[in-house]
Each structure stands twice: as structure tokens, then as C-alpha cells.
Amino acid sequence: MTVTLNSFALVLAVEAFLGFKAWLFRNIRAANLFRLGRFAYSMSFLLTFKPQSRLRWIL
């Protein structure tokens, strides 16, 4: 009885760990995409505006 309970708990722990890892990876990937989009947006923003407003935006 204890053996089946232990193996069941082990399987649950592994499933939870894999699910958490997949969730974390998906969140990291989404955060990286968001950061990339924000970077591209700020770059286009910097390139389209005048140098003095560009400096003011950076500061």
C-alpha cells in the first residue's frame, strides 16, 4: 500500500514539476517577446523623433 502511495506521490511531484517548468518557460518566453516588442517600439520611437525630444524621452 505504501509503495503505491509513494509512487503515486512521486508521479504527482514529477507531473507538477514538469507543468511548473512548462508554465515558467512559457512565461519567460512571453516576457522576452514583450521586452523585444517594447525595445522595437522604443527604437522606432527614438528614430522618428527629433534629437532633443529623444534625449528628454531617455532621461
Buried (B, 14 or more C-beta within 10 A) or exposed (E): EEEEEEEEEEEEEEEEEEEEEEEEEEEEEEEEEEEEEEEEEEEEEBEEEEEEEBEEEEE
